[in-house]
Amino acid sequence: MTTSAFFPDGGPLSEEEFFALEEATDRVELFDWSLHVTPAPTPRHQHISRRLANALEAGATPERLHVVEAINVRLKPGRIPIPDVVITSDIDFDEQAVDAEQVLLVCEIVSPSNASADKILKMHYYAEAGIPWYLIVEQETGALHLYRLEGRHYVERSVTKVGDLLHLTDPVDVTIAPEKLLPPR
């Protein structure tokens, strides 16, 4: 997929044009009115995503929060990433995008091919949008990096490796064992 297919005049893409794109096997995100295209996630990535969402769901349901995978999150006009997993407050399940104000925790599952986008670019964008918690899962090792928003930047609160447990109390109360997220080897 090339950007020329989406930029016939070489100009920026509006949100309306972005939402009008037909579904593709590629993951298409909008960053500052420009498309960011990555290949569809691997089975390993999707396995981790599903397991993580299931683990978070246990704590979200009693709090009347929602755990959703791979949805459009509008950080600001013209900036719409697709995080791997989010925990939200009450949302309209029929809208094309969830506003950042509704997102309490955002999670990205990092692979070597997208590490800089998740650890630098998206981290900055999520912090700028005011999302309180950011969880990064290292796809290869299973390590969980939990960040809390302080001011305009994230501060790392914990690193949980295989064999240890991550105890979340905010925005949900759950315990996650990294090895339970990983597929069998």
Secondary structure in CASP SS format (residue, H / E / C, confidence):
PFRMAT SS
TARGET T0000
AUTHOR 0000-0000-0000
METHOD secondary structure of the structure
MODEL  1
M C 1.00
T C 1.00
T H 1.00
S H 1.00
A H 1.00
F C 1.00
F C 1.00
P C 1.00
D C 1.00
G C 1.00
G C 1.00
P C 1.00
L C 1.00
S C 1.00
E H 1.00
E H 1.00
E H 1.00
F H 1.00
F H 1.00
A H 1.00
L C 1.00
E C 1.00
E C 1.00
A C 1.00
T C 1.00
D C 1.00
R E 1.00
V E 1.00
E E 1.00
L E 1.00
F E 1.00
D C 1.00
W C 1.00
S E 1.00
L E 1.00
H E 1.00
V E 1.00
T E 1.00
P C 1.00
A C 1.00
P C 1.00
T C 1.00
P H 1.00
R H 1.00
H H 1.00
Q H 1.00
H H 1.00
I H 1.00
S H 1.00
R H 1.00
R H 1.00
L H 1.00
A H 1.00
N H 1.00
A H 1.00
L H 1.00
E H 1.00
A H 1.00
G H 1.00
A H 1.00
T H 1.00
P H 1.00
E H 1.00
R C 1.00
L C 1.00
H E 1.00
V E 1.00
V E 1.00
E E 1.00
A C 1.00
I C 1.00
N C 1.00
V E 1.00
R E 1.00
L C 1.00
K E 1.00
P C 1.00
G C 1.00
R E 1.00
I E 1.00
P C 1.00
I C 1.00
P C 1.00
D C 1.00
V E 1.00
V E 1.00
I E 1.00
T E 1.00
S C 1.00
D C 1.00
I C 1.00
D C 1.00
F C 1.00
D C 1.00
E C 1.00
Q C 1.00
A C 1.00
V E 1.00
D E 1.00
A H 1.00
E H 1.00
Q H 1.00
V E 1.00
L E 1.00
L E 1.00
V E 1.00
C E 1.00
E E 1.00
I E 1.00
V E 1.00
S C 1.00
P C 1.00
S C 1.00
N C 1.00
A H 1.00
S H 1.00
A H 1.00
D H 1.00
K H 1.00
I H 1.00
L H 1.00
K H 1.00
M H 1.00
H H 1.00
Y H 1.00
Y H 1.00
A H 1.00
E H 1.00
A C 1.00
G C 1.00
I C 1.00
P C 1.00
W E 1.00
Y E 1.00
L E 1.00
I E 1.00
V E 1.00
E E 1.00
Q C 1.00
E C 1.00
T C 1.00
G C 1.00
A C 1.00
L E 1.00
H E 1.00
L E 1.00
Y E 1.00
R E 1.00
L E 1.00
E E 1.00
G C 1.00
R C 1.00
H E 1.00
Y E 1.00
V E 1.00
E E 1.00
R E 1.00
S E 1.00
V E 1.00
T E 1.00
K C 1.00
V C 1.00
G C 1.00
D C 1.00
L C 1.00
L E 1.00
H E 1.00
L E 1.00
T C 1.00
D C 1.00
P C 1.00
V C 1.00
D C 1.00
V E 1.00
T E 1.00
I E 1.00
A C 1.00
P H 1.00
E H 1.00
K H 1.00
L H 1.00
L C 1.00
P C 1.00
P C 1.00
R C 1.00
END
